[in-house]
Every structure is written in structure tokens, then in C-alpha cells.
């Protein structure tokens, strides 16, 4: 089961994306299938400026909560911005690249979770 810190980070990232009107936000628990992280958060923006604004907001919200980004890739082109926070990895795509890379299919062995499940303190089922 993902630790409390990872769940908190994923919840904050989700809220930061939602705050800036991200589209189709998905949270995938990958802790059982990968050592990369506990969660992937995947979202889409409608254009380059929104993709960058979404990424900026995630980075700012997590930084203020004490979780600085370890690495960011793809920000300048904003087709696919990857932000690695250690326990979570945030992927913000434009619509075309999200369809092309289809991370949800690639990581289908992970468990899709809702933001409500991140707020629960008990055992995940």
C-alpha cells in the first residue's frame, strides 16, 4: 500500500491540475508493477500555454507542501511535460500526444484510483 506521503503528493497534484482546468485527470497506482514511483498522475491541457500552466501549478503546490520537483522534462515544447517528484510522476500532455503515447494502456497493470481513495486513511482494497 502506498505510503501516506505518496498519497498526499498525488492528491495535491490532482487538486493543482483540477484547479487549472486540466482535462481527463487519471491517477494510476503503479507501486505493484514498477519501482519508478507509487503513482502516475496523467492529465491533458488544451494548448501549449495551458500545459505549461498546469505543470507550473503542480510544481508550485507541491513545492509549498515540501515536495520539490526532482526533474522536469519537456517543458519548453509542452507536448508532454514529465515532472518527477520521487514518489509520484506527473505527466501533462497536449491532446494529440496523450492519444499517441497512451500511458493508460501501457500502465494498465496499475490500479486506477480516485482522488477520494487518496483521502482515505484506511487500507486500500
Secondary structure, DSSP 8 states (H G I E B T S, - for coil): ---HHHHHHHHHHHHHHHHTT-EEEEEEE-TTT-SS-SEEEEEEESSHHHHHHHHHHHHHHHHHTT---SEEESTTT-SEEEEE-SSEEEEEEEHHHHHHH-HHHHTTTSEEE-HHHHH--S---
